[in-house]
Amino acid sequence: MRSSYVRLQEKATFIGQVPRHFLYPRDPKDEKYLNLAIEVAAAYLVSRDKDLLDLMTSDAAACQGFRQRFPSLQIIEPLSFLQLAKRS
């Protein structure tokens, strides 16, 4: 029987070094999640983090810039994501 790790390796894509596509001075700890989502061309980043969610709604220049540069990435709350998944 193969280990869970081996099975994960067969299905997953491992990213060693994630380039910095976006700098987020408001919350630098969140940058790694944003940049990983951008690097793998994720459609959704699911989070309860207000700093991340504000990227979708705030009028701040950094938030508007994010939406313009990465229009295909949606940052949404878990419940919203589950509702979307249920409709699909």
N, C-alpha and C positions, 0 to 999 in steps of 0.2 A: 504494500500500500504506500502510495506516494505521500509525502508530507504536505501539509497545507501550504507551506512556503513554496514548494516546487510547483504546486498547482497554481498558486498566485503568479509565479514567474511566467508560467505558460500563457496566462491571460492578460497580465498587466504590461503597461509600458513604463519602464523606469526612466526617469529623467535625472541625470547626474547633476549637471550645473544648469540652473534656471537663469536665463538672462534677465536683466532688469529692463523690462519694457516700460514700466510705469513707476515713478517715484511718488510716494504718498506721505508728505511730511506731517500731515495731520495725525497719522498713526503708522509709523514705520514698521511696526510689528506685523501689520496686515499686508505689507508689500509682497511678502513671499507667497501668500495665497493668491493675490491678484496676479502676480507674474506667472505663477504656475498655471492658473486658469487660462491666461492669455497664451502662454507657450503651447499648451495642448489644444488650443482653439475650443475650449469648453463653451457650451451654450449657456450653462448656468453655474453660478457659484452660490451655494446655499449657505446662509448664515443668519444668525441673530444679531450679529455685531452691528451696532448703529453706525460706526464709521464706514463700514463697507456698504451698508444699505443706503447711506446718504449719497453715495456716488451715483445712485440712480435718480435721486430726486432733488438734491440740493442745487441752488443757483450759484454756489461758489465756483470760482474759475477752474479750480482743479477738477471738480466734479463734472462740470460741463465739458472740459477738455477730455476727461476720461470717456464720457459717452460719445463724443465725436470720434475719438481715436479707435474705440473698441465697441462699435454699435451692436455687434453680434453677441456680446457677453452680457447676460442679465444677472444681476445680483438680487436674490429674492429670499424671503423668509421660508423656513421649512414647511409651514402649513400651505403657503402659496405653491410651493413646488409639488407637494403631495396632491393638491387640487389639480394642477396641470397634468401630472402623471396619471391621475384617475381619468381625466378626459381623453387622454391619448389611447 
